[in-house]
Amino acid sequence: MSDSGLSRFLGGSPAQVLLRLVFLSFVVGIILSALNLDPLDLVNMTVNFFERLWNMGFHAIGRLGSYLVVGAIVVVPIWMITRLLAMGRSR
């Protein structure tokens, strides 16, 4: 890879990018320390968020299934009766 290709990939010269990353890491470290956050806490919060999202999705599917069953208890017998009556009329 040529130097210009590497610079294009990094968004600047490697030294400039390294200096920017060090500066941003320092600033973010200060902000996280002020908020009393640990990087591991951030990872755990992210994992917990996706787990809750995942579980809510399955809970919603379970609720939809229960609505389906409750509705079927009413709809299927009515459908069956109408089909039987329609069969009786067609003869």
Residue frames as qw, qx, qy, qz and C-alpha x, y, z in Angstrom:
[[0.000, 0.892, 0.452, 0.000, 0.00, 0.00, 0.00],
 [0.410, 0.478, -0.040, 0.776, 1.42, 3.37, -0.92],
 [0.219, -0.197, -0.463, 0.836, 1.83, 6.16, 1.59],
 [0.301, -0.040, -0.134, -0.943, -0.91, 8.20, -0.08],
 [0.603, -0.249, -0.666, -0.360, -3.23, 5.16, 0.11],
 [0.484, -0.293, -0.679, 0.468, -2.45, 4.77, 3.81],
 [0.033, -0.121, -0.221, 0.967, -3.01, 8.48, 4.41],
 [0.444, -0.147, -0.402, -0.787, -6.29, 8.33, 2.50],
 [0.607, -0.293, -0.737, -0.057, -7.38, 5.32, 4.55],
 [0.424, -0.313, -0.565, 0.635, -6.45, 6.94, 7.88],
 [0.022, -0.918, -0.383, -0.099, -7.77, 10.39, 6.97],
 [0.059, -0.958, 0.273, -0.062, -4.39, 12.10, 7.26],
 [0.434, 0.533, -0.692, 0.220, -0.78, 11.29, 7.87],
 [0.736, -0.257, -0.616, 0.117, -0.21, 8.48, 10.40],
 [0.358, -0.027, -0.466, 0.808, 1.46, 10.89, 12.86],
 [0.276, -0.200, -0.002, -0.940, -1.43, 13.36, 12.69],
 [0.718, -0.284, -0.473, -0.424, -3.99, 10.62, 13.13],
 [0.654, -0.165, -0.622, 0.397, -2.09, 9.17, 16.09],
 [0.136, 0.054, -0.332, 0.932, -1.87, 12.61, 17.71],
 [0.483, -0.242, -0.193, -0.819, -5.62, 13.19, 17.18],
 [0.759, -0.255, -0.578, -0.156, -6.48, 9.79, 18.63],
 [0.493, -0.094, -0.578, 0.643, -4.29, 10.39, 21.70],
 [0.094, -0.118, 0.170, -0.974, -5.91, 13.80, 22.27],
 [0.627, -0.240, -0.328, -0.665, -9.47, 12.49, 21.82],
 [0.715, -0.191, -0.660, 0.127, -8.74, 9.50, 24.07],
 [0.292, -0.018, -0.492, 0.820, -7.51, 11.88, 26.77],
 [0.322, -0.146, 0.006, -0.935, -10.59, 14.12, 26.50],
 [0.732, -0.223, -0.478, -0.432, -13.00, 11.17, 26.51],
 [0.609, -0.103, -0.676, 0.402, -11.13, 9.67, 29.48],
 [0.041, 0.047, -0.379, 0.923, -11.59, 12.92, 31.44],
 [0.536, -0.159, -0.178, -0.810, -15.31, 13.06, 30.57],
 [0.760, -0.174, -0.607, -0.152, -15.87, 9.42, 31.52],
 [0.450, -0.062, -0.634, 0.626, -14.02, 9.91, 34.80],
 [0.177, -0.102, 0.201, -0.958, -16.12, 13.01, 35.56],
 [0.703, -0.136, -0.260, -0.648, -19.26, 10.96, 34.93],
 [0.485, -0.367, 0.737, -0.294, -17.83, 8.14, 37.05],
 [0.914, 0.301, 0.018, -0.271, -18.11, 5.68, 34.16],
 [0.476, -0.432, 0.725, 0.247, -15.81, 2.79, 33.55],
 [0.366, 0.351, -0.637, -0.580, -15.31, 1.36, 30.04],
 [0.097, -0.077, -0.992, 0.024, -16.47, -2.01, 31.35],
 [0.256, 0.447, 0.583, -0.628, -19.65, -0.33, 32.64],
 [0.405, 0.489, -0.239, -0.735, -20.27, 1.00, 29.13],
 [0.292, 0.175, -0.886, -0.315, -19.84, -2.48, 27.66],
 [0.014, 0.245, 0.917, -0.315, -22.17, -3.98, 30.29],
 [0.329, 0.486, 0.304, -0.751, -24.76, -1.24, 29.71],
 [0.410, 0.389, -0.515, -0.644, -24.68, -1.92, 25.97],
 [0.224, 0.021, -0.970, -0.095, -25.02, -5.68, 26.43],
 [0.122, 0.352, 0.764, -0.527, -27.87, -5.21, 28.93],
 [0.380, 0.447, -0.016, -0.810, -29.64, -2.84, 26.52],
 [0.446, 0.260, -0.690, -0.507, -29.56, -5.39, 23.70],
 [0.126, -0.102, -0.971, 0.176, -30.61, -8.21, 26.04],
 [0.253, 0.415, 0.541, -0.687, -33.63, -6.18, 27.21],
 [0.434, 0.425, -0.294, -0.738, -34.47, -5.31, 23.62],
 [0.315, 0.144, -0.905, -0.245, -34.20, -9.00, 22.65],
 [0.015, -0.238, -0.899, 0.368, -36.37, -10.12, 25.57],
 [0.348, 0.434, 0.268, -0.786, -38.99, -7.45, 24.90],
 [0.419, 0.304, -0.581, -0.628, -39.19, -8.69, 21.33],
 [0.299, -0.059, -0.951, -0.056, -39.95, -12.23, 22.44],
 [0.105, 0.340, 0.682, -0.639, -42.36, -10.96, 25.06],
 [0.409, 0.391, -0.078, -0.821, -44.21, -9.04, 22.33],
 [0.424, 0.152, -0.791, -0.414, -44.33, -12.19, 20.18],
 [0.129, -0.181, -0.928, 0.299, -45.73, -14.09, 23.16],
 [0.266, 0.403, 0.405, -0.777, -48.42, -11.45, 23.64],
 [0.457, 0.320, -0.422, -0.715, -49.31, -11.62, 19.95],
 [0.314, 0.023, -0.941, -0.124, -49.60, -15.39, 20.26],
 [0.041, 0.315, 0.796, -0.516, -51.96, -15.07, 23.21],
 [0.386, 0.415, 0.055, -0.822, -54.11, -12.58, 21.26],
 [0.411, 0.223, -0.722, -0.510, -54.18, -15.05, 18.38],
 [0.191, -0.133, -0.963, 0.135, -55.36, -17.88, 20.64],
 [0.174, 0.394, 0.565, -0.704, -58.03, -15.75, 22.34],
 [0.426, 0.403, -0.207, -0.783, -59.32, -14.55, 18.98],
 [0.345, 0.145, -0.865, -0.335, -59.27, -18.06, 17.55],
 [0.062, 0.211, 0.890, -0.400, -61.45, -19.28, 20.41],
 [0.384, 0.534, 0.344, -0.670, -64.18, -16.98, 19.10],
 [0.382, 0.541, -0.400, -0.633, -63.50, -16.93, 15.35],
 [0.114, 0.202, -0.944, -0.236, -62.95, -20.64, 14.60],
 [0.226, 0.332, 0.877, -0.262, -66.27, -21.90, 16.05],
 [0.397, 0.647, 0.189, -0.623, -68.19, -19.13, 14.25],
 [0.272, 0.507, -0.633, -0.518, -66.40, -20.00, 11.00],
 [0.049, -0.024, 0.998, 0.039, -67.14, -23.69, 11.53],
 [0.335, 0.488, 0.672, -0.445, -70.85, -22.98, 12.12],
 [0.400, 0.664, -0.099, -0.625, -71.10, -20.78, 9.02],
 [0.177, 0.374, -0.827, -0.380, -69.36, -23.44, 6.90],
 [0.155, 0.174, 0.963, -0.133, -71.71, -26.16, 8.20],
 [0.377, 0.607, 0.439, -0.545, -74.75, -23.97, 7.51],
 [0.330, 0.616, -0.402, -0.591, -73.44, -23.16, 4.02],
 [0.021, 0.169, -0.963, -0.211, -72.98, -26.89, 3.32],
 [0.273, 0.376, 0.823, -0.328, -76.55, -27.54, 4.41],
 [0.388, 0.676, 0.139, -0.611, -77.90, -24.90, 2.04],
 [0.200, 0.522, -0.641, -0.525, -75.92, -26.12, -0.97],
 [0.182, 0.021, 0.981, 0.059, -77.52, -29.60, -0.90]]
